[in-house]
Amino acid sequence: MDPREWSLILFTVLTQASVGAFLFTLWFEQRSKETAARQAYQRLHGVLIPVMIVALLASLGHLGRPMQALSSLGNLGTSWLSREIFFTGGFFVLLVLMVLLKRNDGVRRVLAWLTGLAGVAAVISMAMIYHMSIMPAWQGYGTFVAFGGTTFFLGAALAAVVLLGRAYQDQARDLRSLAWTAVVVALIEAALVPLQMAALAGGSEAAQATAALLAGPYAWLVILRWALALIVGVVVLLAAIRRLAMQQVPGSLFYVACLAILVSEIAGRYLFYATAVPLGIG
């Protein structure tokens, strides 16, 4: 794998997690009128800014000429890469404006919806870039499942650990929603793995080469990735849900789950890049 692709791993994983965490606060704000809850969500928005800064800086490591990213914005009508740059940058700028204008409720609500839409468009644009590539492993629904999984699996974990930092009346309900969402997303994504492997094994020579890499040299990393996601992440989240039902806030369990999910998603994204074989090579 090209060492520069580590920058893409950080960029895609951190951006998708930030979008997911933000979307959860957008949902929670619709059902909570509590001032303390709103302050907790605003705190999360503030945390997402440095996360996005790291993501955006990482993306520059993959560009031979970073300034070309700005010139490519003229191709919004035809290029998914241009759309990714536009919507990712838009998500970040709108997020910053939300934090700066948090005292103006009317403006902040409008910005919140625009930020959420920009984030969703950014993730879709990322997926489309790879879906339209010459890599059979990236074509089809697998890329959308992987990117959507990171958005809501890691995004939920990230939101949970930040919301633990400020107590509010609806905290347990929000944490329970985040935990259940993460569990369901992880189980759906894991259930689709055999189908994706079967599709690769029955595909072109390049697709079969990817399947062979996943079942051979990289099998240990596939096992580690799903062990962290399911045995650690999901099981610990289920334990956290049980503690929440007992009127306890299991902060340590959420921290452990978030760390396991983060490492799992980075491992999964490494496999995404490392095992992709272009058409014509097998």
VOLUM-10265 format. One line per field, with one value per residue: residue in one letter; x, y, z of N, C-alpha, C in turn. Coordinates in steps of 0.2 Angstrom, whole numbers, plus 5000, padded with zeros to 4 digits. Atoms other than C-alpha are relative to their C-alpha. Last residue first. Example, Ala and Ser with C-alpha at 12.3 -4.5 7.8 and 13.67 -1.06 7.14 Angstrom:
// VOLUM-10265
r S,A
n.u 4996,5004
n.v 4994,4994
n.w 4999,5000
ca.u 5068,5062
ca.v 4995,4978
ca.w 5036,5039
c.u 4996,5004
c.v 5005,5006
c.w 5003,5000
***
This chain:
// VOLUM-10265
r G,I,G,L,P,V,A,T,A,Y,F,L,Y,R,G,A,I,E,S,V,L,I,A,L,C,A,V,Y,F,L,S,G,P,V,Q,Q,M,A,L,R,R,I,A,A,L,L,V,V,V,G,V,I,L,A,L,A,W,R,L,I,V,L,W,A,Y,P,G,A,L,L,A,A,T,A,Q,A,A,E,S,G,G,A,L,A,A,M,Q,L,P,V,L,A,A,E,I,L,A,V,V,V,A,T,W,A,L,S,R,L,D,R,A,Q,D,Q,Y,A,R,G,L,L,V,V,A,A,L,A,A,G,L,F,F,T,T,G,G,F,A,V,F,T,G,Y,G,Q,W,A,P,M,I,S,M,H,Y,I,M,A,M,S,I,V,A,A,V,G,A,L,G,T,L,W,A,L,V,R,R,V,G,D,N,R,K,L,L,V,M,L,V,L,L,V,F,F,G,G,T,F,F,I,E,R,S,L,W,S,T,G,L,N,G,L,S,S,L,A,Q,M,P,R,G,L,H,G,L,S,A,L,L,A,V,I,M,V,P,I,L,V,G,H,L,R,Q,Y,A,Q,R,A,A,T,E,K,S,R,Q,E,F,W,L,T,F,L,F,A,G,V,S,A,Q,T,L,V,T,F,L,I,L,S,W,E,R,P,D,M
n.u 5003,4995,4994,5002,5004,4996,5003,5002,4995,4995,5004,5002,4994,4998,5005,4998,4994,5002,5004,4994,4995,5003,5000,4994,4998,5004,4997,4993,5001,5002,4995,4995,4994,4997,4993,4999,5000,5007,5004,4999,5002,5007,5002,4999,5006,5006,4999,5001,5008,5004,4999,4999,5005,5006,5000,5000,5007,5005,4999,5003,5008,5003,4999,5005,5003,4995,4993,5000,5004,4996,4995,5003,5002,4993,4998,5004,4998,4994,4995,5000,5003,4998,4994,5000,5003,4995,4995,5003,5000,4993,4999,5004,4997,4994,5002,5003,4994,4996,5004,5001,4994,4999,5004,4998,4994,5001,5003,4995,4996,5004,5000,4994,5002,5005,5006,5006,5005,4996,4999,5006,5000,4995,5001,5005,4997,4995,5004,5003,4995,4997,5004,5004,4995,4998,5006,4999,4994,5001,5005,4997,4996,5003,5006,5006,5003,5001,5007,4998,4999,4993,4999,5004,4998,4993,5001,5002,4994,4995,5002,4999,4993,4997,5003,4996,4993,5001,5002,4994,4996,5002,5000,4993,4999,5004,4997,4995,5003,5004,5005,5005,5004,5007,4999,4997,5005,5005,4997,4999,5007,5002,4996,5002,5006,4998,4996,5005,5004,4996,4997,5006,5001,4995,5002,4995,4998,5005,5005,5003,5004,5007,5004,5002,5004,5006,5004,5004,5006,5000,4994,5000,5001,4995,4994,5002,4998,4993,4999,5002,4995,4994,5001,5000,4993,4996,4999,4995,4994,4998,4998,4993,4996,5000,4996,4993,4998,4999,4994,4994,4996,5001,4998,5004,5007,5002,5002,5006,5005,5002,5003,5007,5005,5001,5005,5007,5002,5002,5006,5005,5002,5003,5007,5004,5002,5004,5007,5003,5001,5007,5004,5000,4996,5004
n.v 5005,5003,5001,5004,4997,5002,4998,5006,5005,4997,4997,5005,5002,4995,5001,5006,4998,4996,5004,5005,4996,4999,5006,5001,4995,5002,5006,4998,4996,5004,5004,4997,5004,4998,4998,4993,5000,5002,4994,4996,5003,4999,4993,4999,5003,4995,4994,5003,5001,4995,4995,5003,5004,4997,4994,5001,5002,4995,4995,5003,5001,4994,4998,5003,4995,4996,5003,5007,5000,4996,5004,5005,4997,4998,5006,5001,4995,5002,5000,4994,5002,5007,4999,4996,5004,5005,4996,4998,5006,5002,4999,5005,5007,4999,5000,5006,5005,4998,5002,5008,5003,4999,5004,5007,5000,5000,5007,5005,4999,5002,5007,5003,5005,5004,4997,5003,4995,4995,5002,4999,4992,4998,5002,4995,4994,5001,5000,4994,4995,5004,5001,4994,4996,5004,4998,4993,4999,5004,4996,4994,5001,4997,5003,4999,4994,5000,5004,5005,5006,5002,4999,5004,5006,4999,5000,5007,5004,4998,5003,5008,5001,4999,5006,5006,5000,5001,5007,5004,4999,5004,5007,5002,5001,5006,5006,5001,5001,5006,4998,4996,5004,4997,4992,4999,5002,4995,4994,5003,4999,4992,4997,5002,4997,4993,5001,5002,4995,4994,5002,5000,4993,4997,5002,5004,5006,5003,5003,5006,4998,4998,5005,4999,4994,5001,5002,4994,4999,4993,4998,4996,5005,5004,4996,5000,5007,5000,4996,5003,5006,4997,4998,5007,5002,4995,5003,5005,4997,4997,5005,5002,4995,5001,5006,4998,4996,5004,5004,4995,4998,4993,4997,5003,4999,4993,5000,5004,4997,4994,5002,5002,4994,4997,5004,4999,4994,5000,5004,4996,4995,5003,5003,4995,4995,5003,5001,4993,4999,5001,4994,4997,4994,4994
n.w 4996,4996,5005,5006,5006,5006,5006,5004,5001,5004,5005,5005,5002,5006,5006,5002,5004,5006,5004,5003,5004,5006,5004,5002,5005,5006,5003,5002,5007,5005,5002,5004,5001,5006,4999,4998,4993,4998,5000,4995,4994,5000,4998,4992,4997,5001,4995,4993,4999,5001,4995,4993,4997,5001,4996,4993,4998,5001,4994,4994,5000,4999,4993,4996,4995,4996,4999,4997,4994,4996,4998,4995,4993,4997,4997,4994,4995,4998,5005,5005,5006,5003,5002,5006,5005,5002,5004,5006,5004,5002,5007,5004,5000,5004,5007,5001,5000,5006,5006,5000,5001,5007,5004,4999,5004,5008,5002,5001,5006,5006,5000,5002,5005,4999,5002,4997,4997,4997,4993,4997,4999,4995,4994,4997,4999,4995,4994,4998,4996,4995,4994,4998,4996,4993,4996,4998,4996,4994,4997,4998,4994,4993,4996,5004,4997,4993,4999,4995,5004,5002,5007,5004,5000,5003,5008,5003,4999,5005,5006,5000,5000,5007,5003,4998,5003,5007,5001,4999,5006,5005,4998,5001,5007,5002,4999,5005,5006,5001,5004,4996,4996,4999,4999,4994,4995,4999,4997,4993,4996,4999,4995,4993,4998,4998,4994,4995,4999,4997,4993,4995,4999,4996,4993,4996,5003,5004,4996,5003,5006,4998,5002,5007,5000,4998,5005,5003,4996,5000,5003,5006,5006,5001,5004,5007,5003,5001,5006,5006,5001,5002,5007,5003,5000,5004,5007,5001,4999,5006,5005,4998,5002,5007,5001,4998,5006,5006,4999,5001,4994,4999,4993,4995,5002,4999,4993,4998,5004,4996,4994,5002,5001,4994,4996,5003,4998,4993,4999,5003,4995,4994,5001,5003,4995,4995,5002,4999,4993,4999,5000,4993,5000,5000
ca.u 4975,4978,4968,4955,4963,4967,4961,4968,4978,4965,4950,4961,4968,4950,4945,4960,4956,4938,4943,4956,4942,4929,4941,4944,4926,4921,4934,4929,4910,4914,4923,4909,4896,4882,4871,4852,4851,4845,4861,4871,4863,4866,4884,4886,4878,4891,4905,4899,4897,4915,4925,4919,4911,4922,4938,4935,4930,4946,4957,4949,4951,4969,4974,4966,4977,4990,4976,4957,4958,4972,4962,4946,4956,4964,4946,4940,4955,4951,4933,4919,4914,4926,4922,4904,4906,4917,4904,4890,4901,4904,4886,4882,4896,4889,4872,4879,4890,4875,4864,4877,4881,4863,4860,4874,4870,4852,4857,4869,4855,4843,4856,4860,4842,4844,4861,4879,4893,4909,4899,4893,4911,4912,4895,4897,4913,4905,4890,4902,4912,4897,4887,4899,4911,4897,4891,4909,4910,4892,4894,4910,4902,4887,4895,4913,4927,4933,4931,4945,4943,4935,4917,4913,4928,4924,4905,4909,4918,4904,4891,4901,4902,4884,4879,4891,4884,4866,4870,4879,4864,4853,4863,4866,4847,4846,4861,4853,4837,4846,4859,4870,4879,4885,4904,4900,4888,4900,4914,4902,4897,4915,4919,4904,4907,4925,4919,4905,4917,4931,4920,4910,4927,4931,4914,4918,4905,4895,4907,4921,4926,4930,4946,4955,4954,4961,4975,4982,4987,4999,5004,4989,4989,4996,4984,4970,4979,4977,4958,4956,4967,4956,4940,4945,4950,4932,4923,4926,4917,4902,4902,4902,4887,4878,4882,4876,4859,4857,4860,4847,4834,4822,4826,4818,4824,4841,4844,4843,4855,4866,4867,4870,4885,4893,4890,4898,4913,4915,4915,4928,4939,4938,4940,4955,4964,4963,4967,4983,4988,4986,5002,5012,5006,5000
ca.v 4949,4965,4971,4979,4987,4977,4984,4974,4988,5002,4994,4984,5000,5006,4991,4993,5011,5006,4993,5004,5017,5004,4997,5015,5019,5003,5006,5024,5019,5006,5018,5030,5018,5030,5021,5021,5002,5003,5013,4998,4986,4998,4999,4980,4980,4993,4982,4967,4978,4985,4971,4955,4964,4978,4972,4955,4961,4970,4957,4944,4954,4958,4940,4936,4949,4937,4924,4926,4945,4944,4930,4940,4955,4944,4937,4955,4958,4942,4947,4942,4926,4927,4946,4943,4929,4940,4954,4942,4935,4953,4958,4951,4961,4978,4974,4969,4984,4996,4988,4989,5007,5012,5004,5013,5030,5028,5022,5037,5049,5042,5042,5060,5067,5076,5083,5079,5085,5075,5059,5068,5068,5049,5046,5057,5047,5030,5036,5042,5027,5016,5029,5037,5021,5010,5023,5022,5003,5000,5013,5005,4988,4993,4991,4995,4997,4979,4980,4994,5004,5018,5024,5017,5025,5043,5039,5034,5051,5060,5051,5055,5074,5075,5068,5081,5095,5091,5090,5107,5115,5108,5115,5132,5134,5130,5141,5156,5155,5151,5165,5161,5147,5159,5155,5136,5135,5145,5133,5118,5128,5130,5111,5105,5116,5110,5092,5097,5106,5094,5079,5088,5091,5073,5068,5077,5083,5097,5102,5104,5122,5116,5108,5124,5124,5106,5111,5121,5104,5099,5081,5078,5063,5073,5087,5075,5073,5092,5090,5076,5084,5100,5090,5082,5100,5106,5090,5095,5111,5102,5091,5106,5112,5096,5097,5115,5109,5096,5108,5120,5106,5106,5089,5079,5089,5092,5073,5071,5085,5079,5062,5070,5078,5062,5054,5069,5068,5050,5051,5065,5055,5039,5047,5059,5047,5033,5045,5051,5033,5032,5042,5026,5017,5000
ca.w 4945,4937,4922,4934,4949,4965,4982,4996,5005,5003,5011,5022,5030,5031,5041,5053,5055,5059,5072,5080,5082,5088,5101,5108,5108,5117,5130,5133,5133,5147,5157,5157,5163,5168,5181,5182,5181,5163,5160,5166,5154,5140,5145,5145,5127,5122,5129,5119,5103,5104,5112,5104,5089,5083,5091,5085,5068,5065,5073,5061,5046,5051,5053,5036,5028,5020,5015,5015,5012,4999,4990,4990,4983,4969,4965,4962,4951,4941,4939,4951,4960,4974,4976,4977,4990,5000,5000,5005,5019,5025,5025,5042,5049,5043,5050,5067,5068,5063,5076,5090,5086,5085,5102,5110,5103,5108,5126,5127,5122,5135,5149,5145,5145,5161,5159,5165,5154,5149,5145,5129,5122,5125,5117,5102,5097,5099,5089,5075,5076,5071,5062,5050,5050,5045,5031,5024,5024,5018,5004,4999,4999,4989,4972,4966,4979,4977,4958,4958,4942,4951,4951,4968,4975,4971,4974,4992,4996,4988,4999,5014,5009,5004,5022,5030,5019,5024,5042,5041,5032,5046,5060,5051,5051,5069,5073,5064,5075,5091,5091,5105,5096,5083,5084,5086,5072,5061,5064,5059,5044,5039,5042,5033,5018,5017,5016,5004,4992,4993,4991,4977,4967,4969,4963,4947,4934,4940,4953,4941,4945,4963,4955,4957,4976,4976,4965,4979,4988,4974,4976,4986,4998,5013,5011,5017,5033,5036,5033,5045,5059,5057,5057,5074,5080,5075,5081,5099,5098,5091,5105,5117,5108,5111,5129,5130,5121,5134,5148,5141,5140,5125,5119,5105,5090,5098,5099,5080,5076,5090,5081,5064,5072,5078,5061,5052,5064,5062,5043,5043,5055,5045,5028,5032,5043,5030,5016,5025,5027,5008,5006,5012,4996,5000
c.u 5005,4997,5006,5006,4999,4996,5005,4997,4998,5006,5005,4997,4999,5007,5002,4996,5003,5007,4999,4997,5005,5005,4997,5001,5007,5002,4997,5003,5007,4999,4999,5006,5005,5007,5003,5007,5001,5000,4993,4996,5001,4997,4993,4998,5001,4994,4994,5000,4999,4993,4995,5001,5001,4994,4993,5000,5000,4993,4995,5001,4998,4993,4997,5000,4995,4996,5004,5007,5000,4996,5005,5006,4998,4999,5007,5002,4996,5003,5007,5006,5001,4997,5003,5007,5000,4998,5006,5005,4997,5000,5007,5001,4997,5004,5006,4998,4998,5006,5004,4996,5000,5007,5001,4997,5002,5006,4998,4997,5006,5004,4996,5000,5007,4999,4994,4994,4994,4995,5003,5000,4994,5001,5006,4999,4996,5003,5005,4996,4997,5005,5002,4996,4996,5004,5001,4994,5000,5006,4999,4995,5003,5005,4999,4994,4993,4996,4998,4993,5002,5001,5007,5001,4996,5002,5007,5000,4999,5006,5005,4998,5002,5007,5003,4997,5004,5007,5000,4999,5007,5004,4998,5001,5007,5000,4996,5004,5006,4997,4996,4994,4995,4995,4993,5001,5003,4995,4995,5003,5000,4994,4999,5004,4998,4994,5002,5004,4995,4995,5003,5003,4994,4999,5006,4998,5005,5002,4995,4995,4997,4996,4993,4995,4998,4995,4993,4996,4996,4994,5001,5007,5000,5000,5006,5005,4998,5003,5008,5002,4998,5005,5007,5000,5000,5007,5004,5001,5006,5007,5002,5003,5007,5005,5001,5004,5008,5003,5001,5006,5006,5004,5000,5002,4995,4992,4997,4998,4993,4994,4997,4996,4993,4995,4999,4995,4993,4997,4997,4993,4995,4998,4997,4992,4995,4998,4996,4992,4996,4998,4993,4995,5000,5004
c.v 4994,4995,4997,4999,4995,5003,4998,5002,4994,4995,5002,5002,4994,4998,5004,4998,4994,5002,5003,4996,4996,5004,5002,4994,4999,5005,4998,4994,5002,5003,4995,4996,5003,4997,5002,5001,5007,4999,4998,5006,5004,4997,5001,5007,5000,4997,5005,5005,4997,4999,5006,5006,4997,4996,5004,5006,4998,4999,5006,5005,4998,5001,5007,5002,4997,5005,5005,4998,4994,5000,5004,4996,4995,5003,5001,4993,4999,5004,4997,4999,5005,4998,4993,5001,5004,4996,4996,5004,5001,4994,4998,5001,4995,4993,4999,4999,4993,4995,5001,4998,4993,4997,5001,4995,4993,4999,5000,4993,4995,5001,4998,4993,4996,4994,4995,5004,4997,5005,5006,4998,5002,5007,5002,4998,5005,5007,4999,5000,5006,5004,4996,4998,5007,5004,4996,5002,5008,5002,4997,5004,5006,5000,5003,4997,5001,5006,4999,4996,4994,4994,4999,5000,4995,4992,5000,5000,4993,4996,5001,4997,4992,4998,5000,4994,4994,4999,4998,4993,4996,5000,4995,4992,4998,4999,4994,4993,4999,4999,4994,5002,5004,4996,5003,5008,5002,4999,5005,5006,4998,5001,5008,5003,4998,5004,5007,4999,4999,5006,5006,4998,5001,5007,5002,4999,4995,4993,4996,4997,4994,5002,5001,4995,5001,5006,4998,4998,5006,5002,5008,5002,5004,4996,4995,5003,4999,4993,5001,5004,4997,4995,5003,5001,4993,4997,5005,4998,4995,5004,5003,4994,4999,5005,4999,4994,5002,5003,4995,4996,5004,5003,5007,5002,4997,5001,5007,5001,4997,5003,5006,4997,4999,5006,5003,4996,5002,5006,5000,4996,5005,5006,4998,4997,5005,5005,4996,4999,5006,5000,4998,5006,5004,5006
c.w 5002,5004,5004,4995,4994,4994,4994,4994,4995,4998,4994,4994,4995,4997,4994,4993,4997,4996,4993,4995,4997,4995,4993,4995,4997,4994,4994,4997,4998,4993,4995,4998,4996,5000,4993,5001,5003,5008,5002,5000,5006,5006,5000,5002,5008,5003,5000,5006,5007,5002,4999,5005,5007,5004,4999,5004,5007,5002,4999,5006,5006,5000,5002,5007,5004,5005,5004,5001,5004,5007,5005,5003,5005,5007,5004,5004,5006,5006,5004,4995,4995,4994,4997,4997,4993,4995,4998,4995,4993,4996,4998,4993,4997,5000,4995,4992,4998,4999,4994,4994,4999,4998,4992,4996,5000,4996,4992,4998,5000,4993,4993,4999,4998,4995,5000,4998,5002,5004,5004,5008,5005,5001,5005,5007,5004,5002,5006,5007,5002,5004,5006,5006,5002,5004,5007,5004,5003,5005,5007,5004,5002,5005,5006,5004,4996,5003,5008,5001,5005,4996,4998,4992,4996,4999,4997,4993,4997,5000,4994,4994,5000,5000,4993,4996,5002,4996,4993,5000,5001,4993,4994,5002,4998,4992,4998,5001,4994,4993,4997,4996,5004,5004,5001,5002,5007,5005,5001,5005,5007,5003,5001,5005,5007,5002,5003,5007,5006,5002,5003,5007,5005,5002,5005,5007,5004,4997,4997,5004,4997,4994,5002,4997,4992,5000,5002,4994,4997,5004,5000,4999,4994,4994,4998,4995,4993,4998,4999,4994,4993,4998,4997,4992,4996,5000,4996,4993,4999,5000,4994,4995,5002,4997,4993,4999,5001,4994,4995,5001,4998,5006,5000,5007,5005,4998,5001,5007,5002,4996,5004,5007,4998,5000,5007,5004,4997,5002,5007,5001,4997,5005,5007,5000,4998,5006,5006,4998,5001,5008,5002,5000,5006,5000
***
